[in-house]
């Protein structure tokens, strides 16, 4: 059972802080200047990774007038063509990320795009949900032997199982991303419970690629065991672009990073008393005490003993019932913590 992968030396898995991917995607609209701005903002927000999309439109689709549903009324071909970055620009962006100390990843949408990214020396491949069941492309990428992060939107368990089998043939480190491919995703369709479902079914690390509005579901995903968060990211939702309306802005990304790390730190799994709680136990617990003077031989009952703070006595509230009905071994003054030696036969 492999519960972690390593990308550029960064360990990703249940035992490590969530790996936050700022998904630039095509939000740069083909502008190299905007792409660099997005890298700078992701670095400032302390994201772990900036992820782009590698589009070579003629290699990934045939000429079509198809429009991407409710996302945009513009032709898909025109959107992708406008948002392409040249190979030279993509190399420059990767180098810029390295200078800034943030991991660069990109999603290939064609065989040629995968070859370009591999030639650039990417540390891993992020495969989008649309390519999750694209067996020829998956096999082509898997042959390169690099870690793969596989999104699973629009795919069921049987489909995901087939894709995993293809990747495992080449022994690539692998993790899955739960995803719902709706833009935006209504909260009731996010289905965070699928994170545990995928973990249990495939025994792989699982993250969340989220298209809902805001950062709430990402933070909830961390509490449920997600080790990667991927979220569309923009400088401002005033920018044009089909993915921009569902994207988060820099202040939201920064808050998501902070929140994810805080929730991860709070995600302990064992219910037990901590040694660090002892100072509070001392004043917050209750001890068994005398509530009036008690004579030697007197029976201890609700009329002469009760429980009061602090919890520094040898007999605590949990012991109270075991003391009732027993006799005092000696005189006990009022408002004194009861000791075992105060009780006959205790």
MOHU-V756579 format. One record per residue. PHI is phi in degrees with one decimal (* if undefined). Layout:
# MOHU-V756579
phi
PHI
PHI
This chain:
# MOHU-V756579
phi
*
-99.4
-103.4
-154.0
-127.5
-124.7
-125.8
53.4
82.4
-88.1
-77.8
-125.8
169.1
-59.8
-90.9
-125.9
-54.3
-54.9
-88.1
-99.6
-105.8
-83.2
-85.3
-67.8
58.4
-114.6
-67.8
-78.7
56.1
83.8
-95.7
-63.2
-62.6
-64.9
-58.5
-67.2
-58.6
-67.0
-61.7
-59.0
-67.8
-66.2
-62.9
-61.9
-79.4
69.7
-67.6
-83.2
-152.1
-112.9
-116.6
-108.6
-123.7
-98.7
-111.5
-129.5
-55.9
-67.2
-89.4
-108.0
-152.8
-87.2
-54.1
-152.9
-96.1
-59.0
-112.1
-79.7
59.5
-81.8
-66.3
-161.5
-89.8
-77.8
-62.2
-56.6
-55.7
-67.2
-60.9
-65.1
-61.3
-66.8
-95.0
-65.3
-107.5
-70.6
-58.6
-61.0
-67.1
-65.2
-60.8
-64.9
-66.4
-60.2
-63.4
-65.4
-60.0
-64.4
-63.0
-86.4
77.9
-123.6
-73.6
-100.7
-132.4
-151.5
-100.9
-84.9
-114.3
-157.3
-62.0
-66.2
-65.0
-62.4
-64.2
-60.5
-63.5
-63.6
-65.0
-76.9
81.9
-60.9
-78.7
-162.7
-116.9
-103.9
-101.7
-75.2
-59.3
-64.1
-101.7
-58.6
-106.4
-85.6
-58.1
-59.3
-69.9
-58.2
-66.9
-61.6
-69.4
-62.0
-60.1
-76.6
75.1
-96.5
-56.1
-126.5
-107.3
-111.7
-79.3
-123.4
-59.5
66.0
-130.8
-102.5
-60.5
-63.0
-65.8
-62.6
-59.8
-62.6
-66.2
-61.8
-61.2
-63.2
-67.3
-65.8
-57.2
-103.3
56.9
-77.7
-57.4
-139.1
-140.7
-110.2
-123.7
-69.5
-157.1
-115.9
-88.5
-129.3
-129.0
-79.4
-89.2
-60.7
-56.0
-71.7
-103.5
-69.3
59.3
-61.5
-61.0
-66.6
-61.3
-65.6
-60.4
-66.6
-59.6
-66.5
-71.7
-112.9
51.9
-129.6
-61.8
-135.1
-122.2
-125.9
-103.2
-112.2
-120.5
-78.6
-81.7
79.5
-115.2
-58.5
-68.4
-64.5
-66.4
-62.6
-64.2
-62.5
-61.2
-96.4
105.0
-67.0
-104.6
-136.5
-122.3
-120.1
-142.6
-58.9
-138.4
-141.4
-72.3
-152.9
-75.9
-83.6
-66.0
-77.2
135.2
-65.1
-93.0
-62.4
-60.3
-98.7
-89.5
-95.2
-95.8
-54.4
-66.3
-70.7
-62.1
-60.9
-66.9
-65.8
-61.3
-60.7
-63.5
-62.3
-70.3
-65.1
-67.2
-60.0
-62.8
-89.0
-92.2
-61.1
-116.1
-111.7
-94.6
-155.3
-78.4
-90.1
-55.6
-68.6
-83.9
-58.5
-58.8
-76.5
-54.6
-58.3
-101.1
-91.9
-69.6
-114.1
-106.2
-75.1
-134.2
-80.2
-106.6
-159.1
-64.3
-121.4
-84.1
-61.1
86.3
-71.3
-74.8
-85.0
-146.2
-63.4
-83.9
-126.6
-133.1
-156.5
-119.9
-143.9
-70.2
-81.3
-93.1
-98.2
-76.6
-74.4
-117.6
-100.6
-54.6
-65.4
-91.9
-56.1
-63.9
-72.1
-92.2
-54.7
89.5
-85.9
-101.8
-71.3
-80.3
-164.3
-66.5
-129.7
-70.9
-68.4
57.5
-117.7
-67.4
-75.7
-110.0
-56.0
-71.8
-81.1
-121.1
-69.3
68.1
-94.9
